[in-house]
Amino acid sequence: FEGKIEYQPSIEGQGKELFESLLRSQDLSIAIYHKGNKLRMESGEQTLIMDYDRDSFFVLFPDRKVYATSSIRRDRVADSLFVRKEIKESRQIQGHPCRGYQFLSKAGEGDQNTYFIFWEAEDMRFGEGKDPVHPLLQGVKVEGIPLLVDMPLPGTPLRLLYQASKIEAQKVSEELFQVPKDYTQLSGL
């Protein structure tokens, strides 16, 4: 898949009304651009760029024109922390057939706050042959692009959902996956 996917957040669970106004007052939407083995995620005050061919990711802070960089493989720990279970049924999201997975924490199986669920599109791939991880999934590797992510809000009975609200297959400029020349690298990270 090459293009842009926009995700909108929502809250589910007992007492969600208290948090919905807070959610509406802040821009927690996410835009993710995909091109080959590269991904760019824009959310709030930071931008994340992942390049699977170079095993690198960059966190950009546009308001300060600085960035940090690291290795995707070195910083990936989520696969060792979770047990992956496929959800039997499938569903359609934004017209795409999706397969669901539940990730249970090895530290506390059974507690609703120790798992997250995601639905990945069976017909939309990225990071081919690179064992890709997705930033919406706390570093868990995926095959298809996640179109719905459902995760716990620690210490509450609530869950935060990010669902694809708009999918645009389009050419994406290579410039989106480069650190701007006028940014300074943060040291000591």
PyRosetta script that sets phi, psi and omega in degrees:
from pyrosetta import init, pose_from_sequence

init()
pose = pose_from_sequence("FEGKIEYQPSIEGQGKELFESLLRSQDLSIAIYHKGNKLRMESGEQTLIMDYDRDSFFVLFPDRKVYATSSIRRDRVADSLFVRKEIKESRQIQGHPCRGYQFLSKAGEGDQNTYFIFWEAEDMRFGEGKDPVHPLLQGVKVEGIPLLVDMPLPGTPLRLLYQASKIEAQKVSEELFQVPKDYTQLSGL")
pose.set_psi(1, 134.7)
pose.set_omega(1, 170.5)
pose.set_phi(2, -124.3)
pose.set_psi(2, 127.1)
pose.set_omega(2, 179.5)
pose.set_phi(3, 154.8)
pose.set_psi(3, -158.6)
pose.set_omega(3, -174.6)
pose.set_phi(4, -126.3)
pose.set_psi(4, 138.7)
pose.set_omega(4, 175.2)
pose.set_phi(5, -125.5)
pose.set_psi(5, 129.0)
pose.set_omega(5, 176.6)
pose.set_phi(6, -104.3)
pose.set_psi(6, 136.2)
pose.set_omega(6, -179.7)
pose.set_phi(7, -118.4)
pose.set_psi(7, 139.0)
pose.set_omega(7, 176.0)
pose.set_phi(8, -116.1)
pose.set_psi(8, 139.1)
pose.set_omega(8, 179.7)
pose.set_phi(9, -86.6)
pose.set_psi(9, 154.8)
pose.set_omega(9, 170.1)
pose.set_phi(10, -150.0)
pose.set_psi(10, 162.8)
pose.set_omega(10, -179.3)
pose.set_phi(11, -116.4)
pose.set_psi(11, 138.1)
pose.set_omega(11, 175.8)
pose.set_phi(12, -128.2)
pose.set_psi(12, 149.6)
pose.set_omega(12, 175.5)
pose.set_phi(13, 122.0)
pose.set_psi(13, 171.0)
pose.set_omega(13, -178.4)
pose.set_phi(14, -63.1)
pose.set_psi(14, 126.5)
pose.set_omega(14, 179.4)
pose.set_phi(15, 87.0)
pose.set_psi(15, 14.1)
pose.set_omega(15, -176.3)
pose.set_phi(16, -63.3)
pose.set_psi(16, -24.6)
pose.set_omega(16, -178.3)
pose.set_phi(17, -58.6)
pose.set_psi(17, -35.6)
pose.set_omega(17, -179.6)
pose.set_phi(18, -64.1)
pose.set_psi(18, -30.9)
pose.set_omega(18, -175.1)
pose.set_phi(19, -97.3)
pose.set_psi(19, -17.8)
pose.set_omega(19, -177.3)
pose.set_phi(20, -63.0)
pose.set_psi(20, -38.7)
pose.set_omega(20, 178.9)
pose.set_phi(21, -67.4)
pose.set_psi(21, -37.3)
pose.set_omega(21, 176.0)
pose.set_phi(22, -63.9)
pose.set_psi(22, -41.7)
pose.set_omega(22, 179.0)
pose.set_phi(23, -61.8)
pose.set_psi(23, -41.6)
pose.set_omega(23, 179.8)
pose.set_phi(24, -69.7)
pose.set_psi(24, -29.2)
pose.set_omega(24, -176.8)
pose.set_phi(25, -79.1)
pose.set_psi(25, -13.7)
pose.set_omega(25, 179.5)
pose.set_phi(26, -118.5)
pose.set_psi(26, 146.9)
pose.set_omega(26, 177.7)
pose.set_phi(27, -87.9)
pose.set_psi(27, 96.8)
pose.set_omega(27, 178.9)
pose.set_phi(28, -105.4)
pose.set_psi(28, 13.4)
pose.set_omega(28, 178.1)
pose.set_phi(29, -68.6)
pose.set_psi(29, 158.3)
pose.set_omega(29, -177.7)
pose.set_phi(30, -132.1)
pose.set_psi(30, 139.4)
pose.set_omega(30, 172.2)
pose.set_phi(31, -119.7)
pose.set_psi(31, 130.7)
pose.set_omega(31, 179.0)
pose.set_phi(32, -124.6)
pose.set_psi(32, 126.6)
pose.set_omega(32, 176.6)
pose.set_phi(33, -102.5)
pose.set_psi(33, 136.1)
pose.set_omega(33, 178.5)
pose.set_phi(34, -120.9)
pose.set_psi(34, 138.7)
pose.set_omega(34, 173.0)
pose.set_phi(35, -154.6)
pose.set_psi(35, 110.7)
pose.set_omega(35, -179.4)
pose.set_phi(36, 56.3)
pose.set_psi(36, -124.0)
pose.set_omega(36, -179.7)
pose.set_phi(37, -98.8)
pose.set_psi(37, 30.9)
pose.set_omega(37, 179.2)
pose.set_phi(38, -127.3)
pose.set_psi(38, 151.9)
pose.set_omega(38, -178.4)
pose.set_phi(39, -144.4)
pose.set_psi(39, 140.8)
pose.set_omega(39, 175.2)
pose.set_phi(40, -130.2)
pose.set_psi(40, 124.4)
pose.set_omega(40, 179.2)
pose.set_phi(41, -116.4)
pose.set_psi(41, 121.7)
pose.set_omega(41, 178.6)
pose.set_phi(42, -108.3)
pose.set_psi(42, 122.3)
pose.set_omega(42, 178.9)
pose.set_phi(43, -151.1)
pose.set_psi(43, 124.2)
pose.set_omega(43, 176.5)
pose.set_phi(44, 55.3)
pose.set_psi(44, -122.7)
pose.set_omega(44, -173.5)
pose.set_phi(45, -97.3)
pose.set_psi(45, 11.8)
pose.set_omega(45, 178.3)
pose.set_phi(46, -142.4)
pose.set_psi(46, 160.0)
pose.set_omega(46, 178.0)
pose.set_phi(47, -129.2)
pose.set_psi(47, 136.7)
pose.set_omega(47, 178.4)
pose.set_phi(48, -114.1)
pose.set_psi(48, 130.7)
pose.set_omega(48, 175.8)
pose.set_phi(49, -119.5)
pose.set_psi(49, 126.4)
pose.set_omega(49, 178.0)
pose.set_phi(50, -119.0)
pose.set_psi(50, 131.5)
pose.set_omega(50, 178.2)
pose.set_phi(51, -125.0)
pose.set_psi(51, 103.6)
pose.set_omega(51, -175.6)
pose.set_phi(52, -71.8)
pose.set_psi(52, -29.1)
pose.set_omega(52, 178.0)
pose.set_phi(53, -65.7)
pose.set_psi(53, -36.0)
pose.set_omega(53, -178.9)
pose.set_phi(54, -98.2)
pose.set_psi(54, 2.3)
pose.set_omega(54, -177.9)
pose.set_phi(55, 49.8)
pose.set_psi(55, 49.0)
pose.set_omega(55, -178.1)
pose.set_phi(56, -139.1)
pose.set_psi(56, 149.9)
pose.set_omega(56, 168.2)
pose.set_phi(57, -135.9)
pose.set_psi(57, 153.1)
pose.set_omega(57, -177.5)
pose.set_phi(58, -127.9)
pose.set_psi(58, 136.9)
pose.set_omega(58, 172.5)
pose.set_phi(59, -110.8)
pose.set_psi(59, 116.2)
pose.set_omega(59, -178.5)
pose.set_phi(60, -102.2)
pose.set_psi(60, 139.9)
pose.set_omega(60, 175.2)
pose.set_phi(61, -117.7)
pose.set_psi(61, 88.7)
pose.set_omega(61, -173.0)
pose.set_phi(62, -57.2)
pose.set_psi(62, -35.4)
pose.set_omega(62, -178.4)
pose.set_phi(63, -65.1)
pose.set_psi(63, -27.2)
pose.set_omega(63, 179.8)
pose.set_phi(64, -107.1)
pose.set_psi(64, -6.8)
pose.set_omega(64, -178.5)
pose.set_phi(65, 55.0)
pose.set_psi(65, 47.9)
pose.set_omega(65, 176.4)
pose.set_phi(66, -132.2)
pose.set_psi(66, 164.0)
pose.set_omega(66, 178.1)
pose.set_phi(67, -150.2)
pose.set_psi(67, 159.7)
pose.set_omega(67, 173.8)
pose.set_phi(68, -124.4)
pose.set_psi(68, 155.0)
pose.set_omega(68, -178.9)
pose.set_phi(69, -137.6)
pose.set_psi(69, 154.3)
pose.set_omega(69, 178.3)
pose.set_phi(70, -160.3)
pose.set_psi(70, 179.9)
pose.set_omega(70, 177.4)
pose.set_phi(71, -93.2)
pose.set_psi(71, 137.0)
pose.set_omega(71, 177.6)
pose.set_phi(72, -64.5)
pose.set_psi(72, -48.3)
pose.set_omega(72, -177.5)
pose.set_phi(73, -65.2)
pose.set_psi(73, -40.6)
pose.set_omega(73, -177.3)
pose.set_phi(74, -64.1)
pose.set_psi(74, -38.4)
pose.set_omega(74, -175.2)
pose.set_phi(75, -90.9)
pose.set_psi(75, 3.7)
pose.set_omega(75, -177.8)
pose.set_phi(76, -88.5)
pose.set_psi(76, 114.4)
pose.set_omega(76, 179.3)
pose.set_phi(77, -124.7)
pose.set_psi(77, -14.8)
pose.set_omega(77, -170.2)
pose.set_phi(78, -60.2)
pose.set_psi(78, -38.0)
pose.set_omega(78, -178.0)
pose.set_phi(79, -59.5)
pose.set_psi(79, -31.5)
pose.set_omega(79, -179.5)
pose.set_phi(80, -81.5)
pose.set_psi(80, -13.0)
pose.set_omega(80, -177.3)
pose.set_phi(81, -96.7)
pose.set_psi(81, -15.0)
pose.set_omega(81, -173.4)
pose.set_phi(82, -126.1)
pose.set_psi(82, 151.8)
pose.set_omega(82, 171.5)
pose.set_phi(83, -104.6)
pose.set_psi(83, 127.4)
pose.set_omega(83, -177.0)
pose.set_phi(84, -92.6)
pose.set_psi(84, 128.5)
pose.set_omega(84, 176.8)
pose.set_phi(85, -128.5)
pose.set_psi(85, 127.2)
pose.set_omega(85, 178.5)
pose.set_phi(86, -76.5)
pose.set_psi(86, 140.0)
pose.set_omega(86, 175.8)
pose.set_phi(87, -86.4)
pose.set_psi(87, 132.4)
pose.set_omega(87, -172.8)
pose.set_phi(88, -61.9)
pose.set_psi(88, -45.3)
pose.set_omega(88, -176.7)
pose.set_phi(89, -81.9)
pose.set_psi(89, 163.0)
pose.set_omega(89, 175.4)
pose.set_phi(90, -118.5)
pose.set_psi(90, 170.3)
pose.set_omega(90, 178.2)
pose.set_phi(91, -151.9)
pose.set_psi(91, 165.1)
pose.set_omega(91, 175.9)
pose.set_phi(92, -102.5)
pose.set_psi(92, 133.1)
pose.set_omega(92, 174.3)
pose.set_phi(93, -130.7)
pose.set_psi(93, 122.3)
pose.set_omega(93, -177.7)
pose.set_phi(94, 51.6)
pose.set_psi(94, 36.8)
pose.set_omega(94, 177.3)
pose.set_phi(95, 80.5)
pose.set_psi(95, 7.2)
pose.set_omega(95, -179.4)
pose.set_phi(96, -110.2)
pose.set_psi(96, 133.6)
pose.set_omega(96, 176.1)
pose.set_phi(97, -69.0)
pose.set_psi(97, 132.2)
pose.set_omega(97, -176.0)
pose.set_phi(98, -126.5)
pose.set_psi(98, 146.6)
pose.set_omega(98, 176.2)
pose.set_phi(99, -109.6)
pose.set_psi(99, 137.3)
pose.set_omega(99, -176.5)
pose.set_phi(100, -105.5)
pose.set_psi(100, 149.5)
pose.set_omega(100, 177.5)
pose.set_phi(101, -137.9)
pose.set_psi(101, 144.9)
pose.set_omega(101, 173.2)
pose.set_phi(102, -114.3)
pose.set_psi(102, 132.2)
pose.set_omega(102, 176.9)
pose.set_phi(103, -111.5)
pose.set_psi(103, 117.4)
pose.set_omega(103, -178.6)
pose.set_phi(104, -101.6)
pose.set_psi(104, 135.6)
pose.set_omega(104, 177.0)
pose.set_phi(105, -68.5)
pose.set_psi(105, 133.4)
pose.set_omega(105, 176.1)
pose.set_phi(106, -67.6)
pose.set_psi(106, -17.0)
pose.set_omega(106, -177.6)
pose.set_phi(107, -84.5)
pose.set_psi(107, -17.6)
pose.set_omega(107, -174.6)
pose.set_phi(108, -162.2)
pose.set_psi(108, 55.0)
pose.set_omega(108, -178.7)
pose.set_phi(109, -56.0)
pose.set_psi(109, 141.7)
pose.set_omega(109, 176.8)
pose.set_phi(110, 98.6)
pose.set_psi(110, -27.3)
pose.set_omega(110, 178.3)
pose.set_phi(111, -79.3)
pose.set_psi(111, 132.1)
pose.set_omega(111, -177.0)
pose.set_phi(112, -60.9)
pose.set_psi(112, -21.4)
pose.set_omega(112, -179.8)
pose.set_phi(113, -89.3)
pose.set_psi(113, 11.1)
pose.set_omega(113, -178.9)
pose.set_phi(114, -116.9)
pose.set_psi(114, 14.9)
pose.set_omega(114, 178.1)
pose.set_phi(115, -140.4)
pose.set_psi(115, 157.8)
pose.set_omega(115, 168.7)
pose.set_phi(116, -134.9)
pose.set_psi(116, 160.1)
pose.set_omega(116, -176.5)
pose.set_phi(117, -124.2)
pose.set_psi(117, 141.4)
pose.set_omega(117, 170.7)
pose.set_phi(118, -141.3)
pose.set_psi(118, 153.0)
pose.set_omega(118, 178.4)
pose.set_phi(119, -118.2)
pose.set_psi(119, 119.0)
pose.set_omega(119, -179.2)
pose.set_phi(120, -107.5)
pose.set_psi(120, 142.3)
pose.set_omega(120, 180.0)
pose.set_phi(121, -70.8)
pose.set_psi(121, 128.5)
pose.set_omega(121, 179.3)
pose.set_phi(122, -75.3)
pose.set_psi(122, -20.6)
pose.set_omega(122, -176.7)
pose.set_phi(123, -106.6)
pose.set_psi(123, 11.0)
pose.set_omega(123, 179.5)
pose.set_phi(124, -131.3)
pose.set_psi(124, 114.0)
pose.set_omega(124, -177.4)
pose.set_phi(125, -116.4)
pose.set_psi(125, 160.7)
pose.set_omega(125, 170.5)
pose.set_phi(126, -154.4)
pose.set_psi(126, 163.3)
pose.set_omega(126, 177.7)
pose.set_phi(127, 62.9)
pose.set_psi(127, 33.9)
pose.set_omega(127, -176.6)
pose.set_phi(128, -50.5)
pose.set_psi(128, 127.5)
pose.set_omega(128, 175.7)
pose.set_phi(129, 72.5)
pose.set_psi(129, 8.5)
pose.set_omega(129, -175.0)
pose.set_phi(130, -115.1)
pose.set_psi(130, 10.2)
pose.set_omega(130, 179.1)
pose.set_phi(131, 53.4)
pose.set_psi(131, 54.8)
pose.set_omega(131, -169.7)
pose.set_phi(132, -70.1)
pose.set_psi(132, 147.7)
pose.set_omega(132, 171.5)
pose.set_phi(133, -112.8)
pose.set_psi(133, 158.0)
pose.set_omega(133, -178.1)
pose.set_phi(134, -121.1)
pose.set_psi(134, 133.2)
pose.set_omega(134, -176.4)
pose.set_phi(135, -63.9)
pose.set_psi(135, -25.2)
pose.set_omega(135, 177.1)
pose.set_phi(136, -73.0)
pose.set_psi(136, -13.1)
pose.set_omega(136, -172.9)
pose.set_phi(137, -112.9)
pose.set_psi(137, 28.7)
pose.set_omega(137, 175.6)
pose.set_phi(138, 54.3)
pose.set_psi(138, 35.2)
pose.set_omega(138, 174.8)
pose.set_phi(139, 84.4)
pose.set_psi(139, 12.5)
pose.set_omega(139, 178.2)
pose.set_phi(140, -79.4)
pose.set_psi(140, 139.1)
pose.set_omega(140, 179.2)
pose.set_phi(141, -75.4)
pose.set_psi(141, 150.0)
pose.set_omega(141, -176.2)
pose.set_phi(142, -136.4)
pose.set_psi(142, 167.0)
pose.set_omega(142, 173.0)
pose.set_phi(143, -107.8)
pose.set_psi(143, -47.2)
pose.set_omega(143, 178.3)
pose.set_phi(144, -104.5)
pose.set_psi(144, 170.0)
pose.set_omega(144, 179.6)
pose.set_phi(145, -78.8)
pose.set_psi(145, 127.2)
pose.set_omega(145, 178.5)
pose.set_phi(146, -66.5)
pose.set_psi(146, 130.2)
pose.set_omega(146, 177.2)
pose.set_phi(147, -110.4)
pose.set_psi(147, -12.7)
pose.set_omega(147, 175.3)
pose.set_phi(148, -147.5)
pose.set_psi(148, 127.1)
pose.set_omega(148, 177.4)
pose.set_phi(149, -125.3)
pose.set_psi(149, 130.8)
pose.set_omega(149, -176.1)
pose.set_phi(150, -126.2)
pose.set_psi(150, 112.4)
pose.set_omega(150, -175.8)
pose.set_phi(151, -132.0)
pose.set_psi(151, 154.7)
pose.set_omega(151, -179.2)
pose.set_phi(152, -74.7)
pose.set_psi(152, 151.2)
pose.set_omega(152, 167.9)
pose.set_phi(153, -99.3)
pose.set_psi(153, 105.1)
pose.set_omega(153, -173.0)
pose.set_phi(154, -51.0)
pose.set_psi(154, 137.2)
pose.set_omega(154, 176.9)
pose.set_phi(155, 80.2)
pose.set_psi(155, 6.6)
pose.set_omega(155, 179.3)
pose.set_phi(156, -134.9)
pose.set_psi(156, 166.1)
pose.set_omega(156, 174.0)
pose.set_phi(157, -86.6)
pose.set_psi(157, 12.9)
pose.set_omega(157, -173.5)
pose.set_phi(158, -97.2)
pose.set_psi(158, 157.5)
pose.set_omega(158, 177.3)
pose.set_phi(159, -129.3)
pose.set_psi(159, 140.3)
pose.set_omega(159, 177.6)
pose.set_phi(160, -100.6)
pose.set_psi(160, 127.3)
pose.set_omega(160, 179.2)
pose.set_phi(161, -114.9)
pose.set_psi(161, 137.7)
pose.set_omega(161, 170.6)
pose.set_phi(162, -119.4)
pose.set_psi(162, 116.8)
pose.set_omega(162, 180.0)
pose.set_phi(163, -120.7)
pose.set_psi(163, 139.9)
pose.set_omega(163, 176.5)
pose.set_phi(164, -60.2)
pose.set_psi(164, 124.6)
pose.set_omega(164, 179.4)
pose.set_phi(165, -106.9)
pose.set_psi(165, -19.4)
pose.set_omega(165, -179.3)
pose.set_phi(166, -153.6)
pose.set_psi(166, 129.1)
pose.set_omega(166, 178.5)
pose.set_phi(167, -123.4)
pose.set_psi(167, 121.8)
pose.set_omega(167, -179.9)
pose.set_phi(168, -122.7)
pose.set_psi(168, 108.2)
pose.set_omega(168, 172.6)
pose.set_phi(169, -77.1)
pose.set_psi(169, 119.9)
pose.set_omega(169, -176.2)
pose.set_phi(170, -161.3)
pose.set_psi(170, 161.9)
pose.set_omega(170, 173.4)
pose.set_phi(171, -68.8)
pose.set_psi(171, 138.1)
pose.set_omega(171, -179.8)
pose.set_phi(172, -118.9)
pose.set_psi(172, 130.3)
pose.set_omega(172, -178.9)
pose.set_phi(173, -64.9)
pose.set_psi(173, 137.5)
pose.set_omega(173, 176.8)
pose.set_phi(174, -60.4)
pose.set_psi(174, -27.7)
pose.set_omega(174, 180.0)
pose.set_phi(175, -59.5)
pose.set_psi(175, -28.5)
pose.set_omega(175, 179.9)
pose.set_phi(176, -63.6)
pose.set_psi(176, -19.7)
pose.set_omega(176, -175.8)
pose.set_phi(177, -104.3)
pose.set_psi(177, 16.0)
pose.set_omega(177, 178.3)
pose.set_phi(178, -114.5)
pose.set_psi(178, 145.9)
pose.set_omega(178, 173.0)
pose.set_phi(179, -75.2)
pose.set_psi(179, 126.9)
pose.set_omega(179, 179.0)
pose.set_phi(180, -56.1)
pose.set_psi(180, 143.5)
pose.set_omega(180, -176.1)
pose.set_phi(181, -61.5)
pose.set_psi(181, -27.5)
pose.set_omega(181, -177.6)
pose.set_phi(182, -88.9)
pose.set_psi(182, 11.4)
pose.set_omega(182, 176.3)
pose.set_phi(183, -91.2)
pose.set_psi(183, 149.3)
pose.set_omega(183, 179.2)
pose.set_phi(184, -110.5)
pose.set_psi(184, 136.8)
pose.set_omega(184, 178.7)
pose.set_phi(185, -77.2)
pose.set_psi(185, 132.2)
pose.set_omega(185, 174.7)
pose.set_phi(186, -72.8)
pose.set_psi(186, 139.5)
pose.set_omega(186, 179.3)
pose.set_phi(187, -102.2)
pose.set_psi(187, 159.4)
pose.set_omega(187, 175.3)
pose.set_phi(188, 81.2)
pose.set_psi(188, 14.0)
pose.set_omega(188, 178.6)
pose.set_phi(189, -106.7)
pose.dump_pdb("model.pdb")
